[in-house]
Amino acid sequence: MPVIFISITALFFLGMGVYALAAPAAVVRPFGIRLQDPAARYEVRAVYGGFGVAMAGILVFAATRDDSLRTGILVTVAVALAGMAVGRAVAAVLEERTSFYPNWVFFLVELVGAGLLLAVA
């Protein structure tokens, strides 16, 4: 079961990362962000793309281990996901209301991913 939970989270990161590398404007379009400048596309490719692929890779590595290194990786990635969810919750307090998609869908995805990883850490 632990490898399944890790794999689900890794696939989420891999999908996001590859999509962001290939089509950065499409990744952020649901948030109303337009990437008209090359520097903006660089940023999305780096933060969503590179980070997503790296997280997928480290999760695959963690899935092959059964030691304290695995636990450390899983807790670290879980905390990163939880941090993103907290950022969305803070935004909900500071900003006007938004529709359920995309902000709250991703909030739930981040919480579920964090929970899955912590459950098997």
C-alpha positions in Angstrom: 0.0 0.0 0.0 2.8 2.5 0.7 4.2 2.3 -2.8 0.7 2.9 -4.2 0.2 6.1 -2.2 3.7 7.3 -3.1 3.1 6.4 -6.8 -0.2 8.3 -6.9 1.5 11.4 -5.6 4.5 11.0 -7.9 2.2 10.7 -10.9 0.4 13.9 -9.9 3.8 15.8 -9.7 5.0 14.2 -12.9 1.9 15.1 -14.8 2.0 18.7 -13.6 5.7 18.9 -14.3 5.6 17.6 -17.8 2.5 19.6 -18.7 4.2 22.8 -17.4 7.4 22.2 -19.3 5.4 21.6 -22.5 2.7 24.1 -22.2 3.4 26.7 -19.5 0.6 29.0 -20.5 -2.0 26.3 -20.4 -1.0 25.3 -16.8 -1.8 28.7 -15.3 -4.7 29.7 -17.6 -7.3 28.3 -15.2 -6.0 30.9 -12.6 -6.5 33.8 -15.0 -2.8 34.2 -15.6 -1.5 35.1 -19.0 2.1 34.4 -20.0 2.9 37.0 -22.6 6.5 37.4 -21.7 9.3 34.7 -22.2 10.5 35.4 -18.6 7.0 34.4 -17.3 7.1 31.2 -19.3 10.6 30.5 -17.9 9.3 30.9 -14.4 6.3 28.6 -14.9 8.5 26.0 -16.5 11.0 26.2 -13.6 8.5 26.3 -10.7 5.7 24.1 -12.0 7.7 22.0 -14.5 11.2 21.5 -13.0 9.9 21.3 -9.4 7.1 18.9 -10.4 9.5 16.5 -12.3 12.0 16.7 -9.4 9.4 15.9 -6.8 8.2 12.9 -8.9 11.7 11.7 -9.2 12.5 11.9 -5.5 9.2 10.2 -4.7 10.1 7.3 -7.1 13.5 7.1 -5.4 11.7 7.0 -2.0 9.4 4.3 -3.1 12.4 2.0 -3.7 13.6 2.4 -0.1 12.4 1.3 3.3 14.5 3.4 5.7 14.9 6.7 7.4 15.8 8.4 4.1 12.5 7.4 2.7 10.7 8.8 5.7 12.6 12.1 5.4 11.7 12.4 1.8 8.0 11.6 2.3 7.7 14.0 5.2 9.5 16.8 3.3 7.3 16.4 0.2 4.2 16.2 2.4 5.1 19.4 4.2 5.7 21.1 0.8 2.2 20.0 -0.3 0.6 21.1 3.0 2.4 24.5 2.6 0.8 25.0 -0.8 -2.6 24.2 0.7 -2.0 26.6 3.6 -1.0 29.3 1.1 -4.4 28.8 -0.6 -6.2 29.0 2.7 -4.4 32.3 3.5 -5.4 33.6 0.1 -9.0 32.7 0.9 -8.9 34.9 3.9 -7.1 37.8 2.2 -8.8 37.7 -1.2 -12.3 37.7 -2.6 -14.0 34.4 -3.1 -13.1 32.3 -6.1 -14.9 29.4 -7.8 -14.3 25.8 -6.6 -12.1 25.1 -9.6 -9.2 25.6 -9.8 -8.2 26.9 -6.3 -10.2 24.6 -4.1 -9.7 21.6 -6.3 -5.9 22.0 -6.0 -6.3 22.7 -2.2 -7.9 19.3 -1.8 -5.4 17.6 -4.1 -2.5 19.1 -2.0 -4.1 18.0 1.3 -4.8 14.5 0.0 -1.3 14.2 -1.3 0.2 15.4 1.9 -2.0 13.0 3.9 -1.2 10.0 1.7 2.5 10.6 2.1 2.3 11.2 5.8 0.2 8.0 6.2 3.1 5.9 4.8 6.1 7.9 6.1 
